[in-house]
Protein backbone atom coordinates (compact mmCIF):
# COMPACT_ATOMS: atom_id res chain seq x y z
CA UNK A 1 0.00 0.00 0.00
CA UNK A 2 2.76 2.40 0.96
CA UNK A 3 4.64 1.45 -2.19
CA UNK A 4 1.54 2.18 -4.25
CA UNK A 5 1.29 5.55 -2.66
CA UNK A 6 4.90 6.42 -3.40
CA UNK A 7 4.49 5.19 -6.96
CA UNK A 8 1.43 7.37 -7.48
CA UNK A 9 3.38 10.37 -6.26
CA UNK A 10 6.28 9.72 -8.63
CA UNK A 11 3.92 9.28 -11.58
CA UNK A 12 2.05 12.45 -10.66
CA UNK A 13 5.25 14.47 -10.46
CA UNK A 14 6.32 13.12 -13.87
CA UNK A 15 2.93 14.15 -15.29
CA UNK A 16 3.12 17.73 -14.03
CA UNK A 17 6.85 18.17 -14.68
CA UNK A 18 6.69 19.43 -18.31
CA UNK A 19 4.07 21.99 -17.43
CA UNK A 20 5.82 23.09 -14.26
CA UNK A 21 9.05 23.58 -16.23
CA UNK A 22 7.30 25.69 -18.87
CA UNK A 23 5.41 27.60 -16.23
CA UNK A 24 8.49 28.27 -14.16
CA UNK A 25 10.84 29.28 -16.97
CA UNK A 26 8.39 31.18 -19.17
CA UNK A 27 6.05 32.66 -16.63
CA UNK A 28 7.26 32.86 -13.02
CA UNK A 29 10.86 33.68 -13.90
CA UNK A 30 10.05 36.48 -16.41
CA UNK A 31 7.54 37.95 -13.96
CA UNK A 32 10.18 38.02 -11.24
CA UNK A 33 12.73 39.42 -13.71
CA UNK A 34 10.31 42.13 -14.81
CA UNK A 35 10.00 43.42 -11.26
CA UNK A 36 13.77 43.26 -10.76
CA UNK A 37 14.49 44.99 -14.08
CA UNK A 38 12.15 47.83 -13.19
CA UNK A 39 14.53 48.81 -10.39
CA UNK A 40 17.54 49.07 -12.71
CA UNK A 41 18.70 51.35 -15.52
CA UNK A 42 19.45 48.40 -17.80
CA UNK A 43 19.12 48.65 -21.58
CA UNK A 44 16.99 46.03 -23.34
CA UNK A 45 19.90 43.61 -23.62
CA UNK A 46 22.73 43.82 -21.12
CA UNK A 47 23.36 44.55 -17.46
CA UNK A 48 22.30 47.66 -15.57
CA UNK A 49 22.78 49.36 -12.21
CA UNK A 50 20.31 49.09 -9.34
CA UNK A 51 18.66 52.51 -9.10
CA UNK A 52 15.86 51.84 -6.63
CA UNK A 53 12.53 53.41 -7.40
CA UNK A 54 13.94 56.01 -9.80
CA UNK A 55 12.10 54.55 -12.80
CA UNK A 56 8.82 54.79 -10.94
CA UNK A 57 9.54 58.38 -9.90
CA UNK A 58 10.33 59.19 -13.52
CA UNK A 59 7.17 57.44 -14.65
CA UNK A 60 4.94 59.53 -12.40
CA UNK A 61 6.45 62.68 -13.91
CA UNK A 62 6.37 61.39 -17.48
CA UNK A 63 3.71 63.18 -19.52
CA UNK A 64 3.87 60.60 -22.30
CA UNK A 65 3.24 57.81 -19.79
CA UNK A 66 0.08 59.52 -18.54
CA UNK A 67 -1.00 60.14 -22.13
CA UNK A 68 -0.68 56.40 -22.76
CA UNK A 69 -2.73 55.64 -19.63
CA UNK A 70 -5.40 58.13 -20.70
CA UNK A 71 -5.50 56.76 -24.25
CA UNK A 72 -5.82 53.21 -22.96
CA UNK A 73 -8.68 54.26 -20.69
CA UNK A 74 -10.29 56.14 -23.58
CA UNK A 75 -10.05 53.07 -25.79
CA UNK A 76 -11.56 50.91 -23.04
CA UNK A 77 -14.49 53.32 -22.69
CA UNK A 78 -15.00 53.41 -26.46
CA UNK A 79 -15.00 49.62 -26.86
CA UNK A 80 -16.22 47.85 -23.73
CA UNK A 81 -19.78 49.14 -23.38
CA UNK A 82 -20.64 49.38 -27.11
CA UNK A 83 -19.16 45.93 -27.71
CA UNK A 84 -21.24 44.43 -24.90
CA UNK A 85 -24.50 46.15 -25.88
CA UNK A 86 -24.13 45.42 -29.60
CA UNK A 87 -23.27 41.82 -28.72
CA UNK A 88 -26.48 41.54 -26.69
CA UNK A 89 -28.64 43.12 -29.41
CA UNK A 90 -27.22 40.86 -32.12
CA UNK A 91 -27.54 37.79 -29.89
CA UNK A 92 -31.21 38.62 -29.30
CA UNK A 93 -31.75 39.05 -33.02
CA UNK A 94 -29.98 35.78 -33.82
CA UNK A 95 -31.70 33.81 -31.05
CA UNK A 96 -35.11 34.44 -32.68
CA UNK A 97 -34.04 32.46 -35.73
CA UNK A 98 -34.07 28.68 -36.01
CA UNK A 99 -31.99 25.92 -37.57
CA UNK A 100 -29.81 26.64 -40.58
CA UNK A 101 -30.95 30.23 -40.77
CA UNK A 102 -29.56 30.81 -37.31
CA UNK A 103 -26.27 29.07 -38.16
CA UNK A 104 -25.85 31.13 -41.31
CA UNK A 105 -26.61 34.50 -39.73
CA UNK A 106 -24.49 33.68 -36.70
CA UNK A 107 -21.57 32.72 -38.94
CA UNK A 108 -21.84 36.08 -40.73
CA UNK A 109 -21.55 37.92 -37.43
CA UNK A 110 -18.89 35.62 -36.03
CA UNK A 111 -16.52 35.29 -38.99
CA UNK A 112 -14.55 38.52 -38.30
CA UNK A 113 -13.60 37.18 -34.86
CA UNK A 114 -11.43 34.41 -36.28
CA UNK A 115 -9.43 36.68 -38.59
CA UNK A 116 -5.84 37.67 -37.71
CA UNK A 117 -5.60 41.29 -36.63
CA UNK A 118 -3.41 42.16 -39.61
CA UNK A 119 -6.14 40.96 -41.95
CA UNK A 120 -8.70 43.06 -40.10
CA UNK A 121 -6.31 45.98 -40.47
CA UNK A 122 -5.92 45.40 -44.22
CA UNK A 123 -9.67 45.09 -44.77
CA UNK A 124 -10.58 48.27 -42.90
CA UNK A 125 -7.63 50.23 -44.20
CA UNK A 126 -9.09 49.47 -47.61
CA UNK A 127 -12.68 50.22 -46.58
CA UNK A 128 -11.65 53.62 -45.19
CA UNK A 129 -9.04 54.39 -47.86
CA UNK A 130 -9.21 58.11 -48.49
CA UNK A 131 -9.09 57.83 -52.29
CA UNK A 132 -10.77 54.55 -53.13
CA UNK A 133 -12.43 53.33 -49.92
CA UNK A 134 -16.12 52.49 -50.09
CA UNK A 135 -16.66 54.05 -46.64
CA UNK A 136 -15.84 57.43 -48.17
CA UNK A 137 -19.36 57.52 -49.64
CA UNK A 138 -21.08 57.80 -46.24
CA UNK A 139 -18.17 59.84 -44.84
CA UNK A 140 -18.35 62.38 -47.68
CA UNK A 141 -22.08 62.59 -47.15
CA UNK A 142 -21.57 63.35 -43.44
CA UNK A 143 -18.49 65.59 -43.57
CA UNK A 144 -18.85 67.04 -47.05
CA UNK A 145 -15.44 65.81 -48.15
CA UNK A 146 -13.25 62.71 -48.30
CA UNK A 147 -11.91 62.05 -44.79
CA UNK A 148 -8.63 60.32 -43.86
CA UNK A 149 -10.11 58.67 -40.76
CA UNK A 150 -6.87 57.21 -39.41
CA UNK A 151 -4.95 60.43 -40.03
CA UNK A 152 -7.47 62.67 -38.30
CA UNK A 153 -6.57 62.83 -34.66
CA UNK A 154 -10.00 63.05 -33.05
CA UNK A 155 -11.35 60.27 -35.29
CA UNK A 156 -8.48 57.84 -34.78
CA UNK A 157 -9.48 56.17 -31.50
CA UNK A 158 -13.21 55.99 -32.26
CA UNK A 159 -12.40 54.48 -35.67
CA UNK A 160 -10.05 51.89 -34.17
CA UNK A 161 -12.69 51.16 -31.53
CA UNK A 162 -15.29 50.73 -34.28
CA UNK A 163 -13.08 48.23 -36.11
CA UNK A 164 -12.36 46.45 -32.82
CA UNK A 165 -16.06 46.05 -32.07
CA UNK A 166 -16.59 44.63 -35.57
CA UNK A 167 -13.68 42.27 -35.07
CA UNK A 168 -14.36 40.96 -31.57
CA UNK A 169 -18.12 41.20 -31.12
CA UNK A 170 -18.61 37.58 -32.23
CA UNK A 171 -17.20 36.38 -28.93
CA UNK A 172 -19.77 38.40 -26.95
CA UNK A 173 -22.57 37.25 -29.23
CA UNK A 174 -21.73 33.61 -28.45
CA UNK A 175 -21.76 34.17 -24.69
CA UNK A 176 -25.04 36.08 -24.84
CA UNK A 177 -26.62 33.45 -27.09
CA UNK A 178 -25.89 30.69 -24.62
CA UNK A 179 -27.24 32.91 -21.85
CA UNK A 180 -30.44 33.60 -23.76
CA UNK A 181 -30.93 29.91 -24.48
CA UNK A 182 -30.79 29.11 -20.79
CA UNK A 183 -33.75 31.40 -20.04
CA UNK A 184 -36.77 29.14 -19.75
CA UNK A 185 -39.35 29.58 -22.53
CA UNK A 186 -42.15 29.18 -19.95
CA UNK A 187 -41.44 32.68 -18.68
CA UNK A 188 -41.81 34.14 -22.17
CA UNK A 189 -45.01 32.20 -22.79
CA UNK A 190 -46.46 33.47 -19.55
CA UNK A 191 -45.53 37.01 -20.57
CA UNK A 192 -47.10 36.54 -24.01
CA UNK A 193 -50.27 35.39 -22.26
CA UNK A 194 -50.34 38.68 -20.41
CA UNK A 195 -50.01 40.52 -23.71
CA UNK A 196 -46.79 42.08 -22.51
CA UNK A 197 -45.10 44.32 -25.07
CA UNK A 198 -41.71 43.49 -26.52
CA UNK A 199 -40.09 46.27 -24.52
CA UNK A 200 -41.71 45.16 -21.27
CA UNK A 201 -40.60 41.59 -21.88
CA UNK A 202 -37.06 42.77 -22.47
CA UNK A 203 -36.98 45.08 -19.47
CA UNK A 204 -38.72 42.79 -17.00
CA UNK A 205 -37.48 39.37 -18.11
CA UNK A 206 -34.56 39.29 -20.53
CA UNK A 207 -32.44 42.07 -19.06
CA UNK A 208 -32.52 40.93 -15.39
CA UNK A 209 -32.06 37.28 -16.31
CA UNK A 210 -29.20 37.95 -18.74
CA UNK A 211 -27.47 40.36 -16.35
CA UNK A 212 -24.94 37.79 -14.98
CA UNK A 213 -23.76 37.13 -18.56
CA UNK A 214 -23.62 40.87 -19.22
CA UNK A 215 -21.44 41.36 -16.16
CA UNK A 216 -19.17 38.53 -17.31
CA UNK A 217 -18.84 39.96 -20.83
CA UNK A 218 -18.18 43.46 -19.48
CA UNK A 219 -15.33 42.31 -17.27
CA UNK A 220 -13.79 40.03 -19.93
CA UNK A 221 -13.87 42.91 -22.39
CA UNK A 222 -12.46 45.34 -19.85
CA UNK A 223 -9.43 43.19 -19.14
CA UNK A 224 -8.91 42.36 -22.80
CA UNK A 225 -9.05 45.94 -24.03
CA UNK A 226 -6.64 47.21 -21.36
CA UNK A 227 -4.00 45.19 -23.22
CA UNK A 228 -4.70 46.94 -26.54
CA UNK A 229 -1.71 47.19 -28.85
CA UNK A 230 -2.13 45.50 -32.23
CA UNK A 231 -4.86 47.59 -33.85
CA UNK A 232 -3.54 50.93 -32.61
CA UNK A 233 -0.02 50.07 -33.72
CA UNK A 234 -1.12 48.90 -37.18
CA UNK A 235 -3.52 51.72 -38.00
CA UNK A 236 -1.11 54.45 -36.90
CA UNK A 237 1.65 53.18 -39.20
CA UNK A 238 2.90 55.97 -41.42
CA UNK A 239 1.41 58.59 -39.09
CA UNK A 240 2.45 60.11 -35.78
CA UNK A 241 2.10 57.47 -33.05
CA UNK A 242 2.51 59.80 -30.04
CA UNK A 243 -0.97 61.36 -29.67
CA UNK A 244 -2.72 57.98 -29.72
CA UNK A 245 -0.05 55.97 -27.86
CA UNK A 246 -1.50 53.26 -25.58
CA UNK A 247 0.27 51.58 -22.64
CA UNK A 248 1.55 48.43 -24.36
CA UNK A 249 2.69 50.55 -27.27
CA UNK A 250 4.61 52.77 -24.85
CA UNK A 251 6.26 49.69 -23.34
CA UNK A 252 7.14 48.58 -26.87
CA UNK A 253 8.57 51.95 -27.84
CA UNK A 254 10.64 52.34 -24.66
CA UNK A 255 12.04 48.82 -24.81
CA UNK A 256 12.48 48.17 -28.51
CA UNK A 257 12.94 51.64 -29.99
CA UNK A 258 14.55 53.63 -27.13
CA UNK A 259 16.41 50.63 -25.67
CA UNK A 260 15.25 51.53 -22.14
CA UNK A 261 14.74 48.05 -20.68
CA UNK A 262 14.49 49.15 -17.05
CA UNK A 263 12.01 51.91 -17.69
CA UNK A 264 9.91 49.70 -19.99
CA UNK A 265 9.80 47.10 -17.20
CA UNK A 266 8.49 49.73 -14.78
CA UNK A 267 5.64 50.57 -17.15
CA UNK A 268 5.02 46.82 -17.56
CA UNK A 269 4.68 46.50 -13.79
CA UNK A 270 2.15 49.35 -13.83
CA UNK A 271 0.11 47.60 -16.53
CA UNK A 272 0.47 44.32 -14.66
CA UNK A 273 -0.95 45.81 -11.48
CA UNK A 274 -3.83 47.54 -13.28
CA UNK A 275 -4.88 44.35 -15.06
CA UNK A 276 -4.65 42.25 -11.88
CA UNK A 277 -6.82 44.72 -9.97
CA UNK A 278 -9.50 44.45 -12.65
CA UNK A 279 -9.08 40.67 -12.82
CA UNK A 280 -9.80 40.34 -9.14
CA UNK A 281 -12.97 42.28 -9.84
CA UNK A 282 -13.80 39.79 -12.60
CA UNK A 283 -13.10 36.89 -10.28
CA UNK A 284 -15.61 38.32 -7.82
CA UNK A 285 -18.20 38.59 -10.59
CA UNK A 286 -17.61 34.98 -11.65
CA UNK A 287 -17.76 33.74 -8.10
CA UNK A 288 -21.02 35.59 -7.72
CA UNK A 289 -22.34 33.33 -10.44
CA UNK A 290 -21.33 30.28 -8.44
CA UNK A 291 -18.66 29.12 -10.87
CA UNK A 292 -14.93 28.67 -10.70
CA UNK B 1 -47.68 26.21 -26.49
CA UNK B 2 -50.82 24.14 -26.92
CA UNK B 3 -51.43 23.88 -23.17
CA UNK B 4 -51.04 27.61 -22.84
CA UNK B 5 -53.43 28.08 -25.74
CA UNK B 6 -56.09 25.82 -24.22
CA UNK B 7 -55.71 27.34 -20.81
CA UNK B 8 -56.27 30.75 -22.35
CA UNK B 9 -59.34 29.46 -24.18
CA UNK B 10 -60.88 27.93 -21.07
CA UNK B 11 -60.35 31.14 -19.14
CA UNK B 12 -62.06 33.48 -21.50
CA UNK B 13 -62.94 33.06 -25.16
CA UNK B 14 -62.75 36.82 -25.66
CA UNK B 15 -59.16 36.78 -24.56
CA UNK B 16 -58.38 34.16 -27.18
CA UNK B 17 -59.58 36.31 -30.06
CA UNK B 18 -57.69 39.27 -28.67
CA UNK B 19 -54.61 37.10 -28.43
CA UNK B 20 -54.86 35.79 -31.96
CA UNK B 21 -55.16 39.33 -33.27
CA UNK B 22 -52.10 40.22 -31.21
CA UNK B 23 -50.42 37.15 -32.67
CA UNK B 24 -50.96 38.43 -36.20
CA UNK B 25 -49.41 41.80 -35.33
CA UNK B 26 -46.66 39.85 -33.62
CA UNK B 27 -45.87 38.03 -36.85
CA UNK B 28 -45.54 41.23 -38.87
CA UNK B 29 -43.31 42.68 -36.17
CA UNK B 30 -41.33 39.44 -36.20
CA UNK B 31 -40.96 39.58 -39.95
CA UNK B 32 -39.63 43.13 -39.80
CA UNK B 33 -37.18 42.09 -37.07
CA UNK B 34 -35.98 39.17 -39.17
CA UNK B 35 -35.52 41.48 -42.12
CA UNK B 36 -33.50 43.92 -40.02
CA UNK B 37 -31.42 41.01 -38.74
CA UNK B 38 -30.64 39.85 -42.27
CA UNK B 39 -29.74 43.37 -43.46
CA UNK B 40 -27.55 43.89 -40.42
CA UNK B 41 -25.81 40.53 -40.94
CA UNK B 42 -25.16 41.36 -44.60
CA UNK B 43 -23.69 44.75 -43.66
CA UNK B 44 -21.61 43.09 -40.95
CA UNK B 45 -20.09 40.54 -43.30
CA UNK B 46 -19.82 42.99 -46.19
CA UNK B 47 -16.22 44.17 -45.49
CA UNK B 48 -14.99 40.59 -45.82
CA UNK B 49 -16.93 40.13 -49.06
CA UNK B 50 -15.69 43.48 -50.35
CA UNK B 51 -12.05 42.62 -49.61
CA UNK B 52 -12.46 39.23 -51.25
CA UNK B 53 -14.07 40.64 -54.38
CA UNK B 54 -11.45 43.38 -54.65
CA UNK B 55 -8.71 40.76 -54.82
CA UNK B 56 -10.40 39.17 -57.83
CA UNK B 57 -10.40 42.40 -59.83
CA UNK B 58 -7.56 43.78 -61.93
CA UNK B 59 -5.91 46.69 -60.08
CA UNK B 60 -7.47 49.41 -62.30
CA UNK B 61 -10.94 48.05 -61.56
CA UNK B 62 -10.19 47.71 -57.86
CA UNK B 63 -9.56 51.44 -57.63
CA UNK B 64 -12.29 52.43 -60.11
CA UNK B 65 -14.52 55.34 -59.11
CA UNK B 66 -17.71 53.32 -59.58
CA UNK B 67 -18.76 50.73 -57.03
CA UNK B 68 -18.91 47.28 -58.59
CA UNK B 69 -20.11 44.48 -56.36
CA UNK B 70 -18.78 41.87 -58.77
CA UNK B 71 -15.62 42.08 -60.86
CA UNK B 72 -16.16 42.96 -64.53
CA UNK B 73 -13.12 40.88 -65.34
CA UNK B 74 -12.32 38.03 -62.97
CA UNK B 75 -8.62 37.54 -62.35
CA UNK B 76 -6.34 35.82 -59.87
CA UNK B 77 -3.39 38.01 -60.90
CA UNK B 78 -3.18 39.54 -57.39
CA UNK B 79 -2.91 36.08 -55.78
CA UNK B 80 -0.45 34.93 -58.38
CA UNK B 81 1.68 37.99 -57.71
CA UNK B 82 1.65 37.49 -53.94
CA UNK B 83 2.46 33.80 -54.27
CA UNK B 84 5.35 34.40 -56.65
CA UNK B 85 6.84 37.64 -55.38
CA UNK B 86 6.56 37.39 -51.60
CA UNK B 87 7.70 34.75 -49.16
CA UNK B 88 4.13 33.82 -48.33
CA UNK B 89 4.79 30.11 -48.83
CA UNK B 90 7.59 30.29 -46.33
CA UNK B 91 5.44 32.35 -43.93
CA UNK B 92 2.69 29.75 -44.19
CA UNK B 93 5.11 27.02 -43.22
CA UNK B 94 6.35 29.12 -40.27
CA UNK B 95 2.78 29.71 -39.13
CA UNK B 96 1.84 26.06 -39.54
CA UNK B 97 4.87 24.75 -37.66
CA UNK B 98 4.72 27.24 -34.79
CA UNK B 99 0.93 27.06 -34.39
CA UNK B 100 0.93 23.26 -34.44
CA UNK B 101 3.78 23.19 -31.93
CA UNK B 102 1.94 25.61 -29.61
CA UNK B 103 -1.21 23.50 -29.90
CA UNK B 104 0.40 20.11 -29.35
CA UNK B 105 2.68 21.18 -26.49
CA UNK B 106 -0.03 23.19 -24.73
CA UNK B 107 -2.63 20.44 -24.94
CA UNK B 108 -0.20 17.66 -24.09
CA UNK B 109 1.32 19.25 -21.01
CA UNK B 110 -2.05 20.64 -19.88
CA UNK B 111 -3.91 17.33 -20.19
CA UNK B 112 -1.20 15.50 -18.23
CA UNK B 113 -1.17 18.16 -15.53
CA UNK B 114 -4.96 18.24 -15.34
CA UNK B 115 -5.05 14.44 -14.99
CA UNK B 116 -2.57 14.54 -12.12
CA UNK B 117 -4.47 17.35 -10.43
CA UNK B 118 -7.77 15.59 -10.90
CA UNK B 119 -6.91 11.95 -10.11
CA UNK B 120 -3.61 11.68 -8.28
CA UNK B 121 -2.36 12.64 -4.85
CA UNK B 122 1.03 14.31 -4.63
CA UNK B 123 2.74 16.97 -2.52
CA UNK B 124 2.22 20.52 -3.80
CA UNK B 125 -1.03 19.65 -5.55
CA UNK B 126 -3.07 22.39 -3.89
CA UNK B 127 -0.34 24.98 -4.35
CA UNK B 128 -0.04 24.15 -8.04
CA UNK B 129 -3.81 24.36 -8.53
CA UNK B 130 -3.99 27.78 -6.89
CA UNK B 131 -0.99 28.99 -8.91
CA UNK B 132 -2.79 27.97 -12.11
CA UNK B 133 -6.00 29.66 -11.03
CA UNK B 134 -4.09 32.81 -10.10
CA UNK B 135 -2.13 32.94 -13.36
CA UNK B 136 -5.48 33.09 -15.11
CA UNK B 137 -5.56 36.80 -14.33
CA UNK B 138 -1.97 37.68 -15.15
CA UNK B 139 -1.53 39.71 -18.36
CA UNK B 140 1.10 37.95 -20.47
CA UNK B 141 1.28 41.10 -22.59
CA UNK B 142 3.09 42.79 -19.70
CA UNK B 143 5.87 40.19 -19.99
CA UNK B 144 6.92 40.99 -23.58
CA UNK B 145 10.10 42.79 -22.53
CA UNK B 146 11.30 39.95 -20.34
CA UNK B 147 10.20 37.28 -22.77
CA UNK B 148 12.33 39.02 -25.36
CA UNK B 149 15.32 39.21 -23.00
CA UNK B 150 14.89 35.54 -22.08
CA UNK B 151 14.63 34.39 -25.68
CA UNK B 152 17.67 36.52 -26.56
CA UNK B 153 19.61 34.83 -23.75
CA UNK B 154 18.69 31.44 -25.17
CA UNK B 155 19.64 32.74 -28.68
CA UNK B 156 16.13 31.93 -29.85
CA UNK B 157 15.27 35.24 -31.53
CA UNK B 158 14.36 34.61 -35.17
CA UNK B 159 13.72 30.91 -34.57
CA UNK B 160 10.56 28.78 -34.48
CA UNK B 161 11.30 27.84 -30.89
CA UNK B 162 11.52 31.50 -29.89
CA UNK B 163 8.10 32.17 -31.40
CA UNK B 164 6.56 29.11 -29.74
CA UNK B 165 7.84 29.14 -26.15
CA UNK B 166 6.25 32.34 -24.75
CA UNK B 167 2.92 31.32 -26.27
CA UNK B 168 2.66 28.15 -24.17
CA UNK B 169 1.06 29.67 -21.06
CA UNK B 170 -2.66 28.81 -21.25
CA UNK B 171 -3.85 28.03 -17.72
CA UNK B 172 -7.45 27.91 -18.92
CA UNK B 173 -6.77 24.70 -20.87
CA UNK B 174 -5.78 22.94 -17.64
CA UNK B 175 -8.84 24.29 -15.86
CA UNK B 176 -11.18 23.02 -18.60
CA UNK B 177 -9.48 19.61 -18.77
CA UNK B 178 -9.57 19.21 -14.99
CA UNK B 179 -13.31 19.92 -14.91
CA UNK B 180 -13.89 17.21 -17.50
CA UNK B 181 -11.56 14.67 -15.89
CA UNK B 182 -13.26 15.29 -12.55
CA UNK B 183 -16.58 14.24 -14.04
CA UNK B 184 -15.37 10.89 -15.43
CA UNK B 185 -16.95 8.21 -13.20
CA UNK B 186 -14.44 6.74 -10.72
CA UNK B 187 -15.50 3.16 -11.62
CA UNK B 188 -13.55 3.29 -14.88
CA UNK B 189 -10.34 4.11 -13.09
CA UNK B 190 -10.91 1.48 -10.40
CA UNK B 191 -11.68 -1.20 -12.98
CA UNK B 192 -8.54 -0.33 -14.91
CA UNK B 193 -6.54 -0.44 -11.68
CA UNK B 194 -7.85 -3.97 -11.03
CA UNK B 195 -6.44 -4.93 -14.41
CA UNK B 196 -3.17 -3.40 -13.14
CA UNK B 197 -3.06 -0.71 -15.77
CA UNK B 198 -0.51 2.06 -15.21
CA UNK B 199 -1.55 5.68 -14.71
CA UNK B 200 -0.31 6.69 -18.14
CA UNK B 201 -2.34 3.90 -19.73
CA UNK B 202 -5.45 4.92 -17.82
CA UNK B 203 -4.88 8.48 -18.98
CA UNK B 204 -4.28 7.51 -22.59
CA UNK B 205 -6.84 4.70 -22.94
CA UNK B 206 -9.71 6.05 -20.83
CA UNK B 207 -9.52 9.71 -19.88
CA UNK B 208 -8.28 11.08 -23.19
CA UNK B 209 -10.61 9.09 -25.49
CA UNK B 210 -13.61 9.90 -23.28
CA UNK B 211 -12.87 13.58 -23.77
CA UNK B 212 -11.88 13.71 -27.45
CA UNK B 213 -14.60 16.29 -28.06
CA UNK B 214 -13.05 18.72 -25.59
CA UNK B 215 -9.59 18.04 -26.96
CA UNK B 216 -10.72 18.79 -30.51
CA UNK B 217 -12.45 21.97 -29.43
CA UNK B 218 -9.49 23.20 -27.39
CA UNK B 219 -7.04 22.22 -30.14
CA UNK B 220 -8.89 24.21 -32.79
CA UNK B 221 -9.12 27.40 -30.76
CA UNK B 222 -5.54 27.11 -29.53
CA UNK B 223 -4.40 26.65 -33.11
CA UNK B 224 -6.47 29.59 -34.39
CA UNK B 225 -5.19 31.71 -31.50
CA UNK B 226 -1.56 30.88 -32.29
CA UNK B 227 -2.09 31.41 -36.03
CA UNK B 228 -3.61 34.83 -35.36
CA UNK B 229 -1.11 35.91 -32.70
CA UNK B 230 0.50 39.18 -33.64
CA UNK B 231 2.40 40.93 -30.85
CA UNK B 232 4.82 38.21 -29.80
CA UNK B 233 5.62 36.77 -33.27
CA UNK B 234 6.12 40.37 -34.41
CA UNK B 235 8.66 41.02 -31.62
CA UNK B 236 10.43 37.66 -31.75
CA UNK B 237 11.20 37.76 -35.45
CA UNK B 238 12.91 40.41 -37.55
CA UNK B 239 14.13 38.32 -40.48
CA UNK B 240 11.46 38.16 -43.22
CA UNK B 241 12.00 34.47 -43.90
CA UNK B 242 11.18 33.58 -40.26
CA UNK B 243 7.94 35.61 -40.06
CA UNK B 244 4.53 34.12 -39.45
CA UNK B 245 2.00 34.81 -42.14
CA UNK B 246 -0.06 37.22 -40.01
CA UNK B 247 3.06 39.33 -39.44
CA UNK B 248 4.50 38.82 -42.91
CA UNK B 249 1.56 40.24 -44.84
CA UNK B 250 2.08 43.68 -43.28
CA UNK B 251 5.39 43.84 -45.09
CA UNK B 252 3.76 43.09 -48.45
CA UNK B 253 3.18 46.76 -49.32
CA UNK B 254 6.85 47.57 -48.98
CA UNK B 255 7.57 45.04 -51.68
CA UNK B 256 5.55 46.65 -54.46
CA UNK B 257 4.18 50.02 -53.39
CA UNK B 258 0.46 50.51 -53.02
CA UNK B 259 -1.34 47.83 -54.99
CA UNK B 260 -4.60 47.31 -53.13
CA UNK B 261 -5.72 44.10 -54.83
CA UNK B 262 -2.35 42.54 -53.99
CA UNK B 263 -2.29 43.76 -50.39
CA UNK B 264 -5.73 42.30 -49.84
CA UNK B 265 -4.86 39.07 -51.63
CA UNK B 266 -2.07 38.55 -49.11
CA UNK B 267 -4.55 39.19 -46.29
CA UNK B 268 -7.12 36.77 -47.70
CA UNK B 269 -4.47 34.08 -48.02
CA UNK B 270 -3.34 34.66 -44.43
CA UNK B 271 -6.90 34.21 -43.15
CA UNK B 272 -7.86 31.36 -45.49
CA UNK B 273 -6.77 28.44 -43.35
CA UNK B 274 -8.39 29.61 -40.10
CA UNK B 275 -11.56 30.69 -41.92
CA UNK B 276 -11.90 27.22 -43.47
CA UNK B 277 -11.12 25.58 -40.12
CA UNK B 278 -13.85 27.65 -38.49
CA UNK B 279 -16.41 26.88 -41.17
CA UNK B 280 -15.75 23.15 -40.83
CA UNK B 281 -15.61 23.04 -37.04
CA UNK B 282 -18.12 25.80 -36.23
CA UNK B 283 -19.72 23.96 -33.33
CA UNK B 284 -16.41 22.96 -31.77
CA UNK B 285 -15.15 26.54 -31.94
CA UNK B 286 -18.32 27.74 -30.22
CA UNK B 287 -18.01 25.06 -27.55
CA UNK B 288 -14.37 25.88 -26.84
CA UNK B 289 -15.08 29.59 -26.52
CA UNK B 290 -17.87 28.93 -24.05
CA UNK B 291 -15.67 26.55 -22.05
CA UNK B 292 -12.76 28.94 -21.80
CA UNK B 293 -15.05 31.77 -20.73
CA UNK B 294 -16.21 29.58 -17.85
CA UNK B 295 -19.62 28.89 -19.35
CA UNK B 296 -20.60 25.26 -19.85
CA UNK B 297 -21.37 25.11 -23.59
Interface residues (C-beta under 8 A of the other chain):
Chain A: X5 X8 X9 X11 X12 X13 X15 X16 X18 X19 X20 X22 X23 X25 X26 X27 X29 X30 X31 X33 X34 X37 X44 X45 X90 X93 X94 X96 X97 X103 X105 X107 X108 X109 X110 X111 X112 X114 X115 X116 X117 X118 X119 X121 X122 X123 X124 X126 X127 X129 X131 X132 X134 X137 X166 X171 X174 X175 X178 X179 X189 X192 X193 X195 X198 X213 X216 X220 X223 X226 X227 X229 X230 X234 X237 X248 X251 X252 X255 X256 X261 X264 X265 X268 X269 X271 X272 X275 X276 X279 X280 X282 X283 X286 X291 X292
Chain B: X1 X4 X8 X18 X19 X22 X29 X30 X33 X34 X36 X37 X38 X40 X41 X42 X44 X45 X47 X48 X50 X51 X54 X62 X63 X67 X105 X108 X109 X110 X112 X113 X115 X116 X117 X120 X121 X122 X123 X125 X128 X131 X133 X135 X136 X137 X138 X139 X140 X141 X142 X143 X144 X145 X146 X147 X148 X149 X150 X152 X165 X166 X168 X169 X174 X175 X179 X198 X199 X200 X203 X224 X227 X228 X230 X231 X235 X245 X246 X247 X249 X250 X260 X263 X264 X266 X267 X268 X270 X271 X274 X275 X277 X278 X279 X282 X285 X286 X289 X290 X293 X294 X295 X297
